Amino acid sequence: MNLTKINLIRESFALVLPASGEVGLLFYRNLFTLDPALEPMFPKDLTQQSAKLMQMLAAAVNLLDKLDDLVPVVQQLAKRHVHYGVKPAHYKTVGDALMNTLQQGLGDALSVEAFTAWKEVYALLSETMITAAYPEVEMA
């Protein structure tokens, strides 16, 4: 991931931060719309869960230029998520929900280049997480 893409992600995420509570809840609405079967994995009140999501995204965005620091964090997160019932296929749904949320939340402020950078970083992170949590799964 080059510095231009990192900056695009950081700039777009900075636009999200002022409304992070609403954005987190929007993400979960999008997630459950895409796969209603995921809803029982989460608490009814998503306020704290949304805050955790946004904190994790902020940490990831801040460490994009320090992948050696970021990778172990997301690997541990992935291993914890196995215990919550997360399966490798769920990562695609989460990625789709994240991209939908960014498009809805940012509208025209999300450039094609920034959207592409988000997709690239999510692919990198989700592959890292799946590999850590499910070493037997072959990535395409």
SULWOWO-V921128 format. One record per pair of residues at least 24 apart in sequence whose C-alpha atoms are under 6 Angstrom apart, sorted by sequence separation. I is the first residue (numbers start at 1). GAP is how many residues later the second one is. If there is no record, write none. Layout:
i:I gap:GAP
i:I gap:GAP
//
This chain:
i:25 gap:25
i:24 gap:26
i:88 gap:42
i:78 gap:51
i:75 gap:54
i:79 gap:54
i:78 gap:55
i:75 gap:57
i:31 gap:66
i:30 gap:67
i:27 gap:74
i:9 gap:105
i:8 gap:106
i:5 gap:112
//
